[in-house]
C-alpha cells in the first residue's frame, strides 16, 4: 500500500465512524447541550478534564465557551482542569496523580455545575475520581468515551449523559470527540442566543 492509499484509508475510516456516530449519538448530544444550558442559565459553570489528547479537547471546549465559538456573544463560564501545571504537579506529588482533577472539582464545583469528563477508553483513573467528586458536589456529568465505555459507564448517575463513540480505535474516537465538542458549542450558542 502506498502512502496516498494509506491516507485515503484514514479519511474513509474517519467518515465511516462519523456516519455511525451520527446514527447513535445525536440524541445524547442534544440532551447534554440542554443540561449544560440549564446549568449556565442557573448560574452554573462547566469544568472539563481528560488526559493527553482528551486534555486538549477539554481545553478546546473551555476556550470555545470562554471566548467564542462561531459568533460574537458574551463569554460563558468554563474551566479546563488540565491547564494549571503548578496545581497538577503539586497534587500529583503530594497525593496522587489520580487526584489531580478530583481535588479541583471538590474545590471549584458547586451543585448544578457540569463536569465534562473525557476519556477514549472510559478507564482513566483520575477522570473517574473527578466524576465521583462531581457526584459528591451534586454536579451533572457529561462523559465522552469510546469502546465499551469502560469503568466510567458503570458509575453514571441517572441524570448524567454518556456520549460513547462506537469505535475501538483511539484516533477515530478522538476525531468524533472533537466533532461532538463542536456540536455542543453550536447547540449551546443556538439555545442561549438564537439565530444562526
C-alpha positions, -999 to +999 in steps of 0.1 A: +000+000+000+015+034-009+013+064+013-015+081-005-037+050-002-029+048+035-040+084+039-072+077+019-079+048+042-077+071+073-102+095+057-125+067+048-124+052+083-130+086+099-160+092+077-175+058+084-170+063+122-187+097+120-216+083+100-221+055+125-218+080+154-244+103+137-269+074+139-263+067+176-252+100+192-275+128+181-299+123+210-274+122+238-255+152+223-288+172+223-296+161+259-261+171+270-264+205+254-297+211+272-282+201+305-253+225+300-276+253+290-298+248+320-267+249+343-255+281+327-289+298+329-289+288+366-256+305+373-235+273+369-203+266+350-186+238+331-155+221+344-137+198+319-109+172+322-091+145+304-056+132+297-034+136+266-055+143+236-085+144+258-068+172+279-065+191+246-102+185+239-111+197+275-091+229+269-106+233+234-142+231+248-134+256+276-118+281+252-148+279+229-172+288+258-150+314+274-141+332+242-164+324+214-174+296+190-186+310+157-204+342+167-199+372+188-216+366+222-209+371+259-183+348+275-196+317+292-181+303+324-159+272+318-127+260+334-104+233+320-089+215+349-059+204+328-041+237+324-026+247+358+008+230+359+015+241+394-018+227+407-015+195+387+021+187+398+016+196+434-014+173+437+004+145+419+035+150+440+018+154+474-011+130+469-016+110+437-020+116+400-054+100+404-065+131+424-053+158+400-088+165+388-110+154+418-093+178+442-100+207+418-137+196+413-141+195+451-127+230+454-144+246+424-175+226+417-209+235+431-243+218+429-258+222+394-225+227+377-214+204+349-183+182+346-173+173+311-153+141+316-133+129+286-116+095+282-114+075+250-113+042+269-135+053+298-109+039+322-088+070+331-085+067+369-082+104+375-112+112+354-132+085+373-122+102+405-133+135+391-167+120+384-170+107+420-161+142+432-187+158+409-214+134+422-203+144+458-209+180+448-242+172+432-230+182+398-241+167+365-216+147+344-214+146+306-189+119+296-173+115+262-160+079+259-155+052+233-151+014+230-174-001+257-175+030+279-151+015+304-155+020+341-170+054+335-201+038+321-208+018+353-207+049+376-231+070+357-260+086+376-295+088+362-292+125+352-257+121+337-252+118+300-228+094+284-218+101+247-200+069+237-183+068+203-190+034+186-153+026+178-124+007+192-097+030+176-084+058+197-078+081+167-113+077+154-128+082+189-108+114+193-119+127+159-155+122+168-150+137+203-139+169+186-170+169+164-191+163+195-175+193+212-183+215+182-219+202+182-222+211+219-208+246+213-232+252+184-262+239+204-253+259+234-250+291+214-282+284+195-302+278+227-288+308+245-285+333+217-308+320+189-304+326+152-276+313+131 
